[in-house]
Amino acid sequence: MNKLKEKLKNIAHEYHIETSQTYQVVKEIHKEINEY
């Protein structure tokens, strides 16, 4: 779970400037979490 959090932080940082892309990434990560 910690690795997932790290991944999330890195992705959020990369896409911080482009809000719409961040939203898309967050949606993808929620899907990933729900699959566990």
N, C-alpha and C positions, 0 to 999 in steps of 0.2 A: 504494500500500500504506500510506503514511503517513496518508492521509486516512481509510482504513479503521480504522487504529489510533486516530486521534483520535475517530472516531465510536464506536468500541468503548469508549474511555475515558469519553466523555460519557454513553453509555447505561449503562455500569456505575455511574457516579456517580449518575445519576438513579434507578436501581433498587436502589441499595446497601442500602436499608433493607428492601426486600421480597425476601427471598432466593429464593423460588420464582419470582418474576418474573425475577430476574436469571438464574436457571438457564434459563428459557425463552428469554430474549434471547440468551444465550450459544449455545444450541442453534441458534437462527435464524442467528446470525453464522457459526457453523461451516458451516451449509448454504451460506451466501453464499460463504464462502471456497472451499468445495469446488467451486463452480460456475465459478470462475475457471480 
